[in-house]
């Protein structure tokens, strides 16, 4: 509660912008990918938890937490595009015949693809500096420089943790906004997932790459891509 007074101006500014930006982003995606978003979007003050999230549904609702968002229009548009990118990913996968009940939602490779897709899609409808697609503010340049300079080591480190740790431990370290103890930066898996997806797009094209989790050999494909990225 002590944080709110000094954040109130930003919350009000974001609140005044976010509805029109949601409309702009959703319409851009619907036009580009011939989809329709029909689920609810929630805008809340969320007690300094997450900044935004999609709900655990096959075709998800989306929530934005104003107290964790930058009021900058460019930043807001990117994080909106990221979260709607998750919903778009599921809509495209559903259209390609995804068997949702059989999907292992606790598979870290699934999380890599999800975050890689959301980041990739956000770049299709929102223009920003490269680092903003990962940080959603102006504080991400150092993070991105570190990720680019250590890409092979980060992938190797992720694979090592994947073999030795539980999915929850991997999520907390590599995907959570509150993680990052191993390399001093949070959510580095977002960068790894994005790099994996770009490699898949080069091999198969966008649609087959983003819907690769519908294939029975998905885990082997991700492992092969990570091996190729480490050897590049």
C-alpha positions as CSV (number, residue, x, y, z in Angstrom):
1,X,0.0,0.0,0.0
2,X,2.9,2.3,0.7
3,X,3.9,2.2,-3.0
4,X,0.6,3.4,-4.4
5,X,0.7,7.2,-3.7
6,X,3.9,7.7,-5.8
7,X,2.6,5.4,-8.5
8,X,-0.9,6.9,-8.7
9,X,-0.1,9.4,-11.5
10,X,1.3,6.6,-13.7
11,X,-1.7,4.3,-13.0
12,X,-4.1,7.1,-14.0
13,X,-2.1,7.8,-17.2
14,X,-2.0,4.1,-18.2
15,X,-5.7,3.7,-17.4
16,X,-6.5,6.6,-19.7
17,X,-4.6,5.0,-22.6
18,X,-5.0,1.3,-22.3
19,X,-8.5,0.7,-23.7
20,X,-7.8,2.4,-27.0
21,X,-4.4,0.6,-27.3
22,X,-6.1,-2.8,-26.6
23,X,-8.5,-2.0,-29.4
24,X,-5.7,-1.0,-31.8
25,X,-3.6,-4.1,-31.1
26,X,-6.5,-6.5,-31.3
27,X,-7.7,-5.1,-34.6
28,X,-4.2,-5.2,-36.0
29,X,-3.9,-8.9,-35.1
30,X,-7.4,-9.8,-36.4
31,X,-6.6,-8.1,-39.7
32,X,-3.1,-9.7,-40.1
33,X,-4.0,-13.2,-39.0
34,X,-7.7,-13.5,-39.8
35,X,-8.7,-14.3,-36.2
36,X,-11.3,-12.9,-33.8
37,X,-10.7,-12.2,-30.1
38,X,-13.9,-12.9,-28.1
39,X,-12.7,-13.4,-24.5
40,X,-12.7,-10.7,-21.8
41,X,-9.9,-8.4,-21.0
42,X,-9.4,-7.3,-17.4
43,X,-7.6,-4.1,-16.3
44,X,-6.9,-4.1,-12.6
45,X,-4.6,-2.8,-9.9
46,X,-3.0,-6.0,-8.8
47,X,-1.0,-5.4,-5.6
48,X,2.4,-5.5,-7.3
49,X,2.3,-9.1,-8.5
50,X,2.6,-9.7,-12.2
51,X,2.5,-6.9,-14.8
52,X,0.1,-8.8,-17.1
53,X,-0.9,-12.4,-17.7
54,X,-3.2,-14.7,-19.8
55,X,-5.6,-16.9,-17.9
56,X,-5.2,-20.7,-17.9
57,X,-7.7,-21.3,-20.6
58,X,-7.4,-22.8,-24.1
59,X,-8.5,-19.5,-25.5
60,X,-7.5,-17.2,-22.7
61,X,-8.8,-14.1,-21.1
62,X,-6.1,-11.4,-20.4
63,X,-5.4,-9.3,-17.4
64,X,-3.2,-6.2,-17.2
65,X,-2.0,-4.9,-13.8
66,X,-1.7,-1.1,-14.0
67,X,0.7,-0.5,-11.1
68,X,3.4,-2.6,-12.8
69,X,3.1,-1.0,-16.3
70,X,5.0,1.9,-17.8
71,X,2.6,4.7,-18.9
72,X,4.6,5.3,-22.0
73,X,2.4,4.6,-25.0
74,X,5.1,2.6,-26.9
75,X,5.7,0.4,-23.8
76,X,2.0,-0.1,-23.2
77,X,1.4,-1.1,-26.8
78,X,4.2,-3.7,-26.7
79,X,3.0,-5.4,-23.5
80,X,-0.6,-5.5,-24.8
81,X,0.7,-7.0,-28.0
82,X,2.7,-9.6,-26.1
83,X,-0.3,-10.7,-24.0
84,X,-2.6,-10.7,-27.0
85,X,0.2,-12.6,-28.8
86,X,-0.4,-15.5,-26.3
87,X,-4.1,-15.5,-27.2
88,X,-3.3,-15.4,-30.9
89,X,-0.9,-18.3,-30.5
90,X,-3.6,-20.4,-29.0
91,X,-6.2,-19.3,-31.6
92,X,-3.9,-20.3,-34.5
93,X,-3.0,-23.6,-32.8
94,X,-6.7,-24.4,-32.2
95,X,-7.3,-23.7,-35.9
96,X,-4.5,-26.2,-36.7
97,X,-6.1,-28.9,-34.7
98,X,-4.4,-28.7,-31.3
99,X,-5.5,-31.5,-28.9
100,X,-5.6,-29.3,-25.8
101,X,-6.3,-31.9,-23.1
102,X,-3.2,-33.9,-24.1
103,X,-0.9,-30.9,-23.8
104,X,1.7,-31.0,-21.0
105,X,1.3,-27.5,-19.6
106,X,4.2,-28.1,-17.1
107,X,6.7,-28.8,-19.9
108,X,9.4,-26.0,-19.9
109,X,9.8,-26.4,-23.7
110,X,6.1,-25.4,-24.0
111,X,6.8,-22.3,-22.0
112,X,9.8,-21.4,-24.3
113,X,7.5,-21.6,-27.3
114,X,4.8,-19.6,-25.7
115,X,7.1,-16.7,-24.7
116,X,8.9,-16.9,-28.0
117,X,5.6,-16.6,-29.9
118,X,4.2,-13.8,-27.8
119,X,7.4,-11.8,-28.3
120,X,7.5,-12.6,-32.0
121,X,3.9,-11.6,-32.5
122,X,4.3,-8.3,-30.6
123,X,7.0,-7.3,-33.1
124,X,4.5,-7.7,-35.9
125,X,2.0,-5.1,-34.7
126,X,4.0,-2.7,-32.3
127,X,7.0,-0.7,-33.2
128,X,9.6,-0.2,-30.5
129,X,13.3,-0.4,-29.6
130,X,14.5,-4.0,-29.6
131,X,14.9,-4.2,-25.8
132,X,11.3,-3.0,-25.1
133,X,10.0,-6.2,-26.6
134,X,11.5,-8.0,-23.6
135,X,11.4,-5.4,-20.8
136,X,8.2,-3.4,-21.7
137,X,10.1,-0.2,-20.5
138,X,13.3,1.7,-21.1
139,X,15.3,-0.4,-18.7
140,X,16.0,-3.4,-20.9
141,X,19.1,-2.5,-22.9
142,X,21.6,-4.0,-20.5
143,X,19.4,-7.1,-20.2
144,X,19.4,-7.6,-23.9
145,X,23.1,-6.9,-24.3
146,X,23.8,-9.6,-21.7
147,X,21.5,-12.1,-23.4
148,X,23.0,-11.5,-26.8
149,X,26.5,-11.7,-25.5
150,X,25.9,-15.0,-23.6
151,X,23.3,-16.7,-25.8
152,X,25.1,-20.1,-26.1
153,X,26.0,-20.2,-22.4
154,X,22.4,-19.3,-21.4
155,X,21.0,-22.1,-23.6
156,X,23.5,-24.5,-22.1
157,X,22.6,-23.4,-18.6
158,X,18.9,-23.8,-19.3
159,X,19.3,-27.3,-20.7
160,X,21.4,-28.2,-17.6
161,X,18.6,-27.0,-15.3
162,X,16.0,-28.7,-17.4
163,X,17.7,-32.0,-16.7
164,X,18.2,-31.5,-13.0
165,X,15.4,-29.4,-11.7
166,X,11.7,-29.6,-11.3
167,X,9.4,-27.6,-13.7
168,X,8.5,-25.2,-10.9
169,X,12.1,-24.5,-10.1
170,X,12.8,-23.8,-13.8
171,X,9.8,-21.5,-14.0
172,X,10.8,-19.5,-11.0
173,X,14.4,-19.1,-12.2
174,X,14.0,-18.6,-15.9
175,X,10.4,-17.3,-16.5
176,X,9.3,-15.5,-13.4
177,X,9.6,-11.7,-12.9
178,X,10.8,-12.5,-9.4
179,X,13.5,-15.0,-10.5
180,X,16.9,-14.6,-12.1
181,X,19.2,-15.6,-9.2
182,X,21.5,-17.7,-11.3
183,X,22.5,-15.1,-13.9
184,X,21.3,-11.9,-12.1
185,X,18.6,-11.2,-14.8
186,X,15.0,-12.3,-14.7
187,X,13.0,-14.0,-17.5
188,X,16.0,-14.9,-19.6
189,X,13.9,-17.8,-21.0
190,X,12.0,-15.2,-23.0
191,X,15.1,-14.5,-25.0
192,X,15.9,-18.2,-25.4
193,X,12.3,-18.9,-26.6
194,X,12.4,-16.0,-29.0
195,X,15.7,-17.2,-30.5
196,X,14.3,-20.8,-30.8
197,X,11.2,-19.6,-32.6
198,X,13.2,-17.5,-35.1
199,X,15.2,-20.6,-35.9
200,X,12.0,-22.6,-36.4
201,X,10.5,-19.9,-38.6
202,X,13.6,-19.9,-40.8
203,X,13.2,-23.7,-41.2
204,X,9.5,-24.0,-41.6
205,X,7.8,-20.7,-42.0
206,X,5.8,-18.8,-39.4
207,X,2.6,-20.9,-39.1
208,X,4.3,-24.2,-38.8
209,X,6.8,-22.8,-36.4
210,X,4.3,-21.3,-34.0
211,X,2.1,-24.3,-34.1
212,X,5.0,-26.8,-33.7
213,X,3.6,-27.8,-30.2
214,X,0.9,-29.7,-32.0
215,X,3.4,-32.2,-33.3
216,X,4.3,-35.4,-31.5
217,X,8.1,-34.8,-31.9
218,X,7.9,-31.3,-30.4
219,X,10.4,-32.0,-27.6
220,X,12.9,-33.5,-29.9
221,X,12.5,-30.5,-32.3
222,X,13.2,-28.0,-29.5
223,X,16.2,-29.9,-28.3
224,X,17.6,-30.1,-31.8
225,X,17.1,-26.3,-32.3
226,X,18.9,-25.5,-29.0
227,X,21.8,-27.8,-30.1
228,X,22.1,-26.0,-33.4
229,X,22.0,-22.6,-31.7
230,X,24.8,-23.6,-29.3
231,X,26.9,-24.8,-32.2
232,X,26.2,-21.7,-34.4
